[in-house]
Amino acid sequence: MKRRDFLAASALISLLAPAPALAARKEKSNKPGSKPSSKPTGESASRSRREMRADNRGRSRGRQNYRPVAEQPAAAPAAVASSPAATNEQTYNAIALPDEPQPQWRTYDVTSLITLNHVKGRVRLWLPLAQYRDNPWQRTLGHDWRGNFDSAGVYREPAADLEVFYADWKDVAATPKLQLVSQVAKRDRNFDITRRGGVAERGEVLRRCLQSSNLVPTDGIVRRTAETAVGRIKDPVAQGKAIYDWVIENTTYDPVPAGIGRGDVEAMLDSGRLSGGSADIALLFVALCRSIGIPARPVFGLRIDGSRLFSGLGATGNLGTGQHCRAEFYTPGYGWIPVDPGDVRKAIRDENLGYGDPKLVVLRKLLFGFWERNWLALNTAQDIQLHGATGAPLPFLVLPQIEAGGQRFDSSDSQRCSYTVTSSRVDG
């Protein structure tokens, strides 16, 4: 990717920003002290992570003390002081220099409401939570839950940044109900090709992001397709860009299947019909990258706000069907680079964009290296075995899963599950 193309794409963020009247409204900095609304009495209830940390300073209450993990980069070595005469450099008045722009964080309360109908016997529910490790573009501040369950808790699988809430009803006598509120802070994620020096990823993480999975093979037709897409390109960033362009030019977005797709990459390539939802498109990108030695992973998530780009790339109201999958790939010196080929294909369909349309040219450049903050990352997990489940592993986890009477179903089963998600800003 040429530097002038990247700089042109980066400038689009300011062009696509809200109108001056809206942009003049400054956002408050995120403070982890804020918390969701108070809980009603008469139901089983949990305490937030912030409350749990405060209680556990003095004594244990029998609950596991867990908290989001903030990974801090190593501190840079202090600069050696030197006089202007010794360095022969021009000096500046620091007071006259422009201020460094502050990160534009936005804090949300994301509320999930689940009611189960026509279920009997023992019931267990699993709900994917936001990624618990803080990063430069997302922070998880805490979770609160309440309902008429018999027991509930949270478990983690650190290898895939997966955190899952679970609830049990031992013998359903009333209608099972659950409300879970997650507070998160979000900001736009940008990749700058003019800057190197990203934090190096751990070797075991990169090895996992090169492995094949049940639906994401890395040999045969997948590898041959990737080699065709990159040709003689050797630079890893340029290879990732070539695969990104190939996926956009050869796939179509299909909103008909429920959810975000199946993600069966080999079946797509064998059939020649490269059509599907965001998971199908993102996992195709991931498989092609892995097949030629580029670490890559899908990032499953949920739209939680409107979009500044196109209305179809955001969501408001009931977000229960707002799931969306993005992807990222790793290159030495830059770290993880975000991409979103699925939203490019969705915008082509929704806006009826032709290949010569300036809007499409802009969007393709922008979504190679940019994630809008209106989307909540959940996990990167594949081939998941739910704790305590009796059914088969899942290819990925983005919807609530329920087992009742030995049968598994998810929140898309409207006959047995009522599932709504709403988000609200808590910082003005």
Salt bridges, closest charged atoms under 4 A:
ASP5 OD1 - LYS365 NZ 3.66
GLU27 OE2 - ARG106 NH2 3.72
GLU27 OE2 - ARG373 NH2 2.87
GLU51 OE2 - LYS35 NZ 2.85
GLU51 OE1 - LYS39 NZ 3.84
ASP55 OD2 - ARG47 NE 3.03
ASP55 OD2 - ARG61 NE 3.63
GLU71 OE2 - ARG133 NE 3.13
ASP144 OD1 - LYS39 NZ 3.39
GLU157 OE2 - HIS387 NE2 3.44
ASP161 OD1 - ARG133 NH1 2.28
GLU163 OE1 - ARG49 NH2 2.27
GLU163 OE1 - HIS143 NE2 3.71
GLU163 OE2 - ARG156 NE 2.68
ASP168 OD1 - ARG122 NH2 3.46
ASP168 OD2 - ARG124 NH2 2.61
ASP188 OD2 - ARG308 NH2 2.87
ASP192 OD2 - ARG195 NE 3.55
GLU204 OE2 - ARG202 NE 3.36
GLU227 OE2 - ARG223 NE 3.18
ASP245 OD2 - LYS241 NZ 2.85
ASP245 OD1 - ARG364 NH2 3.16
GLU249 OE2 - ARG364 NH2 3.06
ASP254 OD2 - ARG273 NH2 3.69
ASP264 OD2 - ARG262 NH2 3.48
ASP305 OD2 - ARG106 NH1 3.62
GLU328 OE1 - ARG189 NH1 2.82
GLU328 OE2 - ARG297 NE 2.57
ASP340 OD1 - HIS324 NE2 3.13
ASP340 OD2 - ARG326 NE 2.95
ASP343 OD1 - ARG303 NH2 2.78
ASP343 OD1 - HIS324 NE2 3.45
ASP350 OD2 - LYS346 NZ 2.72
ASP350 OD1 - ARG349 NH1 3.57
GLU372 OE2 - ARG308 NH1 3.87
GLU403 OE2 - ARG408 NH2 3.14
ASP413 OD2 - ARG416 NE 2.89
ASP427 OD1 - ARG425 NE 3.36
